[in-house]
Amino acid sequence: MRADDSMRAHDVRPYEVLRHGAYVCLSVPAKRRSDVAAQEVPALAERLGLRSEFTPGAGEPAASIAYVRRVGATPGHLEDDDLLNAEALVHISATTSEPVATFCEELARLLGPEVRTSVRAGVLRPAIYTGNLMHNLAYAHRVLPQSGTLMPNAFLLPTSKTAEWWRKGWMERHTYFLPRFDGAGNQLAQGHALAASPGVEALMRRTYKHPEEPAPEGSYDFLNYFECTDEDLPTFHRVCAALRDVTQNPEWAFVREGPTWQGRRVESWGELFA
């Protein structure tokens, strides 16, 4: 005998999109740099109500923009020449998709066909493997957005998971985020959570997911972005090394990385090309 459906709870936790975001990769011919720097991109941002992330205000804005100038880039497993060779990134984020899409379209029109603009976009959703205790470990004391003068370093590291990963059930996938122990209680591997834990109090983290899971061929599953102080640059690299160590973080055997792109946050559009 089945329970009466009218007496069942219906409190499935939401997984709706919280924000939309995009990183525009820019490649500008040398002869166009001064012309591009003079384009009315700040006016476009103002018209769309995009608040600068360089000097964060109180609370998360409805829509925001950030400018990041290239420092360098390292190839990954996945080829992505537009990101690998980008001279600059522009980040746009909003609670609705319209400002993000409009900015990307109008920026390409403003700059013209000689300037290569390539967009990496995604959405922010609630964490799906995070209970109360994991939230308290990984997010409760996370670094919030800081001024670009305090945290000038930025990294974009897009990743995708292999088909084998997505064939696993969600419960099995969940186990890769936790440390592993033998029958005597000895820790065998850190898992993702402990491998990444040194970054919790040092790195501002943001991850956009592809709207589809898994992402279609040619797109990334995750757009992972980080900011940090100069003093915490070693922490970023230490966390990346720990995550890539499959003996301590077996999850990474199923990860394919795009380029790791490093930049320096700047306050204005013109500074990207100074």
Residue pairs with C-beta under 8 A, 6 or more apart in sequence:
13 126
14 126
15 125
15 126
15 128
16 125
16 126
17 123
17 124
17 125
17 211
18 95
18 123
18 124
18 125
18 126
19 93
19 94
19 95
19 123
19 124
20 93
20 94
20 95
20 96
20 97
20 100
20 121
20 122
20 123
20 124
21 91
21 92
21 93
21 94
21 100
21 121
21 122
21 123
21 124
21 206
21 208
21 223
22 91
22 92
22 93
22 100
22 103
22 104
22 119
22 120
22 121
22 122
23 89
23 90
23 91
23 119
23 120
23 121
23 156
23 223
23 225
24 89
24 90
24 91
24 92
24 104
24 107
24 117
24 118
24 119
25 82
25 83
25 86
25 88
25 89
25 116
25 117
25 118
25 119
25 120
26 86
26 87
26 88
26 89
26 90
26 111
26 115
26 116
26 117
26 272
27 82
27 85
27 86
27 87
27 115
27 116
27 118
28 36
28 87
28 88
28 111
28 115
28 116
28 273
29 114
29 115
32 114
32 115
33 273
34 273
36 111
36 115
36 273
37 269
37 270
37 272
37 273
37 274
38 270
39 110
39 111
39 269
40 110
41 107
41 110
41 269
42 268
42 269
44 103
44 106
44 107
44 110
45 65
45 103
45 269
48 63
48 99
48 102
48 103
49 62
49 63
49 99
50 63
50 64
50 65
50 92
50 94
50 99
50 103
51 57
51 61
51 63
51 64
51 65
52 64
52 65
52 66
52 267
53 64
53 65
53 66
53 91
53 145
53 148
53 265
54 66
54 67
54 147
54 148
54 265
54 266
54 267
55 147
55 148
55 267
56 144
56 145
56 146
56 147
62 94
62 95
63 92
63 93
63 94
63 95
63 99
64 91
64 92
64 93
64 94
65 90
65 91
65 92
65 93
65 103
66 90
66 91
66 265
67 88
67 89
67 90
67 265
67 266
67 267
67 268
67 269
67 271
67 272
68 88
68 89
68 90
68 91
68 154
68 263
68 264
68 265
68 266
68 272
69 87
69 88
69 263
69 264
69 265
69 266
69 271
69 272
70 86
70 87
70 88
70 89
70 261
70 262
70 263
71 153
71 262
71 263
71 264
72 262
73 83
73 84
73 85
73 86
73 259
73 260
73 261
73 262
74 259
74 260
75 84
75 259
76 157
76 256
76 257
76 258
76 259
76 260
77 256
77 257
77 258
78 158
78 160
78 220
78 256
78 257
78 258
80 158
80 258
80 259
82 116
82 118
83 118
83 120
83 156
83 158
83 258
83 259
83 261
84 259
84 261
86 118
86 261
87 272
87 273
88 263
88 272
88 273
89 154
89 156
89 261
89 263
90 107
90 272
91 225
92 99
92 100
92 103
92 104
93 100
94 100
100 121
104 117
104 119
104 121
107 117
108 117
111 117
120 156
120 158
120 220
120 223
121 208
121 223
122 208
122 209
122 210
122 211
122 220
122 222
122 223
123 208
123 209
123 210
123 211
124 206
124 207
124 208
124 209
125 209
127 135
127 139
128 170
129 173
129 174
129 177
130 138
130 139
134 177
134 193
137 193
137 197
137 200
138 193
138 196
138 197
138 200
139 200
141 200
141 201
142 200
142 204
142 205
143 151
143 200
143 201
143 202
143 203
143 204
143 205
143 227
144 204
145 204
145 227
146 204
146 227
148 265
148 266
148 267
150 229
151 204
151 227
151 228
151 229
151 265
152 229
152 230
152 264
152 265
153 227
153 228
153 229
153 230
153 232
153 233
153 236
153 262
153 263
153 264
153 265
154 225
154 226
154 227
154 262
154 263
154 264
154 265
155 225
155 226
155 227
155 236
155 260
155 261
155 262
155 263
156 223
156 224
156 225
156 260
156 261
156 263
157 224
157 225
157 226
157 240
157 257
157 258
157 260
157 261
158 220
158 222
158 223
158 224
158 257
158 258
158 259
159 220
159 221
159 222
159 224
159 255
159 256
159 257
159 258
160 214
160 215
160 219
160 220
160 221
160 222
160 255
160 256
160 258
161 214
161 221
161 254
161 255
161 256
162 254
162 255
162 256
163 214
164 254
165 173
165 254
166 213
166 214
176 191
176 192
176 249
176 250
176 251
176 254
177 191
177 192
177 193
177 251
178 191
178 192
178 193
179 187
179 188
179 189
179 190
179 191
179 193
179 194
180 187
180 188
180 189
180 191
180 250
181 187
181 188
182 188
189 247
189 248
189 249
189 250
190 242
190 248
190 249
191 248
191 249
191 250
191 251
192 243
192 249
192 251
195 239
195 242
195 243
195 245
195 248
195 249
196 239
196 242
196 243
198 235
198 238
198 239
198 242
199 205
199 226
199 235
199 236
199 239
202 228
202 229
202 232
202 235
202 236
203 226
203 227
203 228
203 232
203 235
203 236
203 239
204 226
204 227
204 228
205 224
205 225
205 226
206 224
206 225
206 226
207 222
207 223
207 224
207 225
208 222
208 223
208 225
209 221
209 222
209 223
210 216
210 219
210 220
210 221
210 222
213 221
214 221
215 221
220 258
226 236
227 265
228 235
228 236
240 260
242 248
242 249
243 249
243 252
244 252
245 252
246 252
246 253
266 272
